[in-house]
Amino acid sequence: MIAIDHNNSLVSLAVFGEFTLADYKEFEELVNYKVKFEGPVNLLFDLREMAGFTLDVAWEEIKFSRAHAHDFGRIAVLTQDQWLTWSAWVTQLFVDAEVLVFSDEHEARTWLEAEPEATE
C-alpha cells in the first residue's frame, strides 16, 4: 500500500508493506502528469515501513529512471535499510538529480526545499 502527496514541485511517496507494480504505476502516473504540465519535480521516497518489493517494481523503477533522467531536481530517500541505501546510489547512475539517503524526515524535507547550490 502507498500514500502519495504532492504540492508545488514535490511528490512524496510513502510505502507501507509490500511495494507492488500497481502501486508504482500509480506513482508514475502522477509524476508523469506533474513533469508534463509543471516541469521538473523533487521526490521524497519514505521507505521506512516498506516490507519489500516485487521484482517487476525494480525493473519498472530502472526503466522509469532512464526515461526521466532529466526530470528530477532532488531525490530524498528515507530509510535505514542498507540495501535500499545501495539501491538509491544505483539510481544516481540513471538520473542527473541529486540523490541523498536520510533517516530523519525533517532533514530530508529541509534539503528538498533548499535552493540547489550554484555550480560554475
N, C-alpha and C positions, 0 to 999 in steps of 0.2 A: 504494500500500500504506500502511496505517496501523498504528500501535500505540496502544492505549488502556490507560490505567491509571487506577484510581480508589481513593481511600481517604477516609474521612470525607466532607467536603463538597467535595473537589477531584476534578475529572475532567481528566485530561491526555490530549491527543491529539497525536501526532507523525505528520507526513505525510512519506512517502518516495516521490519520483517524482510521478506524476500523482494528484491527488485526485479520485476518481470518485464518482458518485452512490451506488453501493453502499457505498463507504467512509463517506460522510456519513450514510447511513441507519443504519449500524451505530453510529456515534457518537450519532445522535439517539435510537435505541432505549435506549441506556444512560442518557443524560441524562434522558429521559422517565421511566424507571424510578426513578432517584435522586430526581428532583424530586417524583414522586408519593408515594414512601414515606419520603423523608428531608428534604424541603424544599429551599430554595434552595441552589445549588451555585456554587462558583467554577470557572472554566475556565482551562486553560492550553493554548494552541494553539502547538505548536512547528512552525513552517512553514519553518525554515531549510533543510531538504532537499527541500522541495516544488518540483517542476519545473513545475507548472501545475495548473489545474483545469478541469473541463468547465463549460460554460455552465449546465447543469442543476444543478450544485452551487451556483453563485452564486445562482440563483433559489431553490433549496431553503433556502439559508442565510438569505435575506431572509424567507421565509415562516416558518421556524423561529424566527428572532429576534423577529418580530412576535408569534407565538403564545406566546412565553415572555418577554415584555417584563419581567416582574417576578420571574422565577425564578432570576436570577443575581445574586450579590453583586459579584464582581470577575471581570474577564476580562483575562488577560495574553496577549499575542501576541508570540512570539519570531520575529523576522525582521530582516533588514537590507535587504529589498526595499522601495523607496519606494512602489510600487503597493500592496503589502499593508499598509503603514502607512496609506495613504489609505483602503483598504478597512476597516481597523479603526476609523478615525474615522467612516466612514459607518455602521458597525454601532451606534455610540453613538446614532444617531438613532432606532433601533428598540427599544432596551433602556434601562432605567434603572440599569443596572450601571455601575460604574466600569470603563473600558477603557483600558489602557495598553499601549504597544508597548515591548519590550525587545530588546536584542541579547545580553544575558547571562542565562542560565538561572537562576543563583543569585539574582540580583537579582529576577527575576520571581517565583520561588518565595518569597522573603522577603516581597515585597509581598503575595502572595496569602495568606500565613499570618498577616500582621499584622492586628490588630484595626482595623476601619474607624474613622476619626476621627468623633467625635460631632458632629452638626450641630444647631444650635439653631433 
